[in-house]
Amino acid sequence: MAYQEIFTALADPTRRHIFETLRSEPKTVSELAKLQPVSRPAVSQHLKVLQQANLVDVEARGTKRLYSINWAGLRELREYLDSFWNDALSAYQAEIERRMKTN
C-alpha cells in the first residue's frame, strides 16, 4: 500500500509546498530552499522523504542535482482515489436502475 507513504509524505505542509513547486519545472535544492521558510538542509531532508515515497525523481547534471515530480509515482495514489469515484458511479448507476424499475 504505497499510497499510505504518499499520504504521509504529503501530510507535511512544507513537503507539500516543495512538491507543488516542482510541478512547473525541475529545481535544485538551492532553488527550492529560496522558496521555503526552512533551511537548505531541511529542504534536502524533505526531498528525501518525497523521493522515498516515489513522488520525486533526482537527476545529476554536472555538480547539480535536479529534482522533479515522478508522475509514475502518482499512479498508485490516483488508482486508490479513482476507486472511490468508481464506487460512487456504481452506486449512482444502481440507484438509477432501481428507480427505472419502480417507474
Secondary structure, 3 states (H helix, E strand, C coil): CHHHHHHHHHHCHHHHHHHHHCCCCCECHHHHHHCCCCCHHHHHHHHHHHHHCCCEEEEEECCEEEEEECHHHHHHHHHHHHHHHHHHHHHHHHHHHHHHHHC
